[in-house]
Amino acid sequence: MNITEVPKNGVYLADALTFSKSLPNDSLDLVLTSPPYADIKVGSNISKEYKSIKLSEYVEWFLPIADEIKRALKPNGSFVLNIDTLTKDGDRQLYIFDLLLALVRRTGLHLIQDAFYIKPPAIPAGSVSKYTRLKPSVEYVWWFSKTKLPKANAHKVLMQYSNSFAKKIRDVSRKHLTGMRYMPSGHSLKTERICKDHGGSIPVNYVYASMNDGSQEYMEEWKKRGLDVHPARYPEMLCDFWLLFLTEPSDVVFDPFTGSGTTLSSAKRLGRRYIGCDISKMFIEATQIRLGMVREHRLDMDMKLDEFVMETPIETEVAEDDIEH
Ligand SMILES: C[S@@+](CC[C@H](N)C(=O)[O-])C[C@H]1O[C@@H](n2cnc3c(N)ncnc32)[C@H](O)[C@@H]1O
């Protein structure tokens, strides 16, 4: 069968593999998702809704889905995968790295960049609460494509300049700072060339975001309707970042593991086309409620710096010779 139509905007009750097979070739601009992690444990109230994937079966379970994602991606589209590893019986498990190798070596995707999602740390438990481990606060975000040159535009997600760099820009424009800058690496650069105002700095390869992103009214609505809050949501700001960076208005965004609909909600708000699927009826209902509450449809979304300021978790002291551009 020759499938030519991208399904209409919305969320579908379906298994990720079956649904992905129904998507046309070369039709998606961005697949942004977070699959169920291996051997994940959730509370008993939600465990019948939230199915985990066995650690030993994870890679073989995921690869057929990845094959379909690759087939359905546009030649310059992107696949962004948020995933986290697991500690089991005191050992850090390496399944996500097996998956990464398999996605590149067996599925044939290019790893464009490895990035991170930095989140406020969870309540200490296990060895962490015994003060013998550090609080985990980082998840992986891997960006793949079928080409080495996927569509991307960092102008849409510029970060605020650090105070010291902003000062350098001011000093150069007032001619208080001129001449060559000699770097510890042995390179030398013209100050006027590197301290130019480009409207903001190219973002670093992490997004710091907490779940309190101000868009949580939908949770009240879920509670009112007797729906459980999804146990493994990611923040909308993480999606906003990748959507703005990798897509344009009207581009097609797909989330095969929609969960509570974070990707779809962000895509709808930013004027992208949005399709998703999930195997849980309850999460589908929750997503539909959430999508119904998305207020703005900002088709001309050209985020300005003061509207979208990437938070920087650590006050970065910029050394005299650091360059931002
Ligand atoms: C980590 S959650 C996604 C959370 C989502 N990013 C959010 O912010 O709400 C993974 C989701 O995958 C769904 N899921 C598990 N196996 C699936 C499958 N085979 N096909 C489709 N969805 C599946 C689960 O029901 C769960 O909602």
The ligand as an SDF file (V2000), in Angstrom:
LIG
                    3D

 27 29  0  0  0  0  0  0  0  0999 V2000
    8.0600    8.5210   29.0660 C   0  0  0  0  0  0  0  0  0  0  0  0
    6.3610    8.4940   28.6670 S   0  0  0  0  0  0  0  0  0  0  0  0
    6.1940    9.8820   27.6260 C   0  0  0  0  0  0  0  0  0  0  0  0
    5.9150   11.1180   28.4120 C   0  0  0  0  0  0  0  0  0  0  0  0
    5.7500   12.3550   27.5750 C   0  0  0  0  0  0  0  0  0  0  0  0
    6.9960   12.7930   26.9890 N   0  0  0  0  0  0  0  0  0  0  0  0
    5.1620   13.4880   28.4200 C   0  0  0  0  0  0  0  0  0  0  0  0
    5.8020   14.5210   28.5870 O   0  0  0  0  0  0  0  0  0  0  0  0
    4.0610   13.2880   28.9420 O   0  0  0  0  0  0  0  0  0  0  0  0
    6.2090    7.1380   27.5990 C   0  0  0  0  0  0  0  0  0  0  0  0
    4.7980    6.8520   27.1030 C   0  0  0  0  0  0  0  0  0  0  0  0
    4.8780    5.7670   26.1550 O   0  0  0  0  0  0  0  0  0  0  0  0
    3.6690    5.0300   26.2340 C   0  0  0  0  0  0  0  0  0  0  0  0
    3.9610    3.7210   25.6060 N   0  0  0  0  0  0  0  0  0  0  0  0
    4.5610    2.6330   26.1460 C   0  0  0  0  0  0  0  0  0  0  0  0
    4.6840    1.6770   25.2350 N   0  0  0  0  0  0  0  0  0  0  0  0
    4.1470    2.1500   24.0830 C   0  0  0  0  0  0  0  0  0  0  0  0
    3.9850    1.6320   22.7710 C   0  0  0  0  0  0  0  0  0  0  0  0
    4.3990    0.4130   22.4610 N   0  0  0  0  0  0  0  0  0  0  0  0
    3.4030    2.4070   21.8450 N   0  0  0  0  0  0  0  0  0  0  0  0
    2.9620    3.6730   22.1450 C   0  0  0  0  0  0  0  0  0  0  0  0
    3.0780    4.2090   23.3770 N   0  0  0  0  0  0  0  0  0  0  0  0
    3.6720    3.4560   24.3230 C   0  0  0  0  0  0  0  0  0  0  0  0
    3.3400    5.0070   27.6930 C   0  0  0  0  0  0  0  0  0  0  0  0
    1.9430    4.7890   27.8850 O   0  0  0  0  0  0  0  0  0  0  0  0
    3.8050    6.4000   28.1490 C   0  0  0  0  0  0  0  0  0  0  0  0
    2.7250    7.2940   28.2000 O   0  0  0  0  0  0  0  0  0  0  0  0
  1  2  1  0
  2  3  1  0
  2 10  1  0
  3  4  1  0
  4  5  1  0
  5  6  1  0
  5  7  1  0
  7  8  2  0
  7  9  1  0
 10 11  1  0
 11 12  1  0
 11 26  1  0
 12 13  1  0
 13 14  1  0
 13 24  1  0
 14 15  1  0
 14 23  1  0
 15 16  2  0
 16 17  1  0
 17 18  1  0
 17 23  2  0
 18 19  1  0
 18 20  2  0
 20 21  1  0
 21 22  2  0
 22 23  1  0
 24 25  1  0
 24 26  1  0
 26 27  1  0
M  CHG  2   2   1   9  -1
M  END
$$$$
